[in-house]
Structure formats: structure tokens, C-alpha cells
Amino acid sequence: MTVSREVEAEIARLYYAEHWKIGTICAQLGVHDEVVRRVIGRLPKKPRTKTAAPPPSTIAPYVDFIGETLERYPTLCSTRLWDMLRERGYSGSVRALRRFVKKVRPKGEREAFLRLSPLIGEEAQIDWAHIGQVPVEGGGHRSLWLFLIVLSWSRAAWGEWILRSHKPRIDPCA
């Protein structure tokens, strides 16, 4: 949707000068939010103004304690850590502590795996298992095998007991 230059100028003024939110501009001018985003995206970015130095953090005196605790107990939750810090005089919020812990918590080792999403009827997994020996009439023993098939999409399983004297061969080309 195209809008006139006057509407684009009004969008820019309301966003940058009046600091209106995108939804408010859409409601007041009757334009779609994609139009507002497009107009704002084409305009040069606002120049950054220098801000004063941030105030000293309430977490700063406890950084060493947090680091040592997380090194010993890497899965300790932030709320428990917050309780421990309050006993030591911490006056900050749990939210600030969570933000800090997220940055300094030791990263666990990631396990590699591949998640498959087969379609219906696309894949099945089969297996043969040797169960052992069973006695038969007239003396002797025969091998007992289990054939098992699991459909990957539905996880439906079917198994069959088979008496064979040797492991059956499966021809992958058949």
C-alpha cells in the first residue's frame, strides 16, 4: 500500500518526535502496521545521544560469590541464589539477578542429535532379536527369534515370534 508524502512525514514525526508506538500511529492515521514499519525502515536511524554512565550495579559486590556458587552448582536456579544473596545483604531485584546469571552461568555441553519428522508411511524400523532356546517335542531345542517392526510416524509396533534354526537373512534390495 502506498501512502502520500504527507502521511509518510506524519508517520515519521509521530514516531521520532512524539515517540508514539507503531500501533498507536496505525490506529490514529488508519494505515496498516506494515506501512508504518516500511516508512520507519526507510528513514535514517536516529543519531545516538551520549548518555551518562550507568549507576553502579547492586550485583557488583557479589560477583565473586555468584561465580563461585555457579561453578560448584551450575544448575542452581536464580531464585535460590537470590535467597542466598539476600542473607548476605543483597538489596537488588530477582529480575536483575536473573539477567546477570544468564550471562555468567557456565554453559553445559550440548549433545548432538538429529530430529527426524517422517511422513505417514514413509519410514519404519525393524529389528531381529534372538531370545534364546525353547524345547520342542521329541527332545531337542530350537532357537526362538523375535521380529519387531515400529512405524516411525505413529509409533505403532508389531512383533512376531519365529522358530528358526538360524538368523533369517533380509535382502535390502527385495
Beta strands, then each sheet from edge to edge (+ up, - down):
strand 1: 124-135
strand 2: 141-151
strand 3: 157-164
sheet 1: 1+ 2- 3+
end
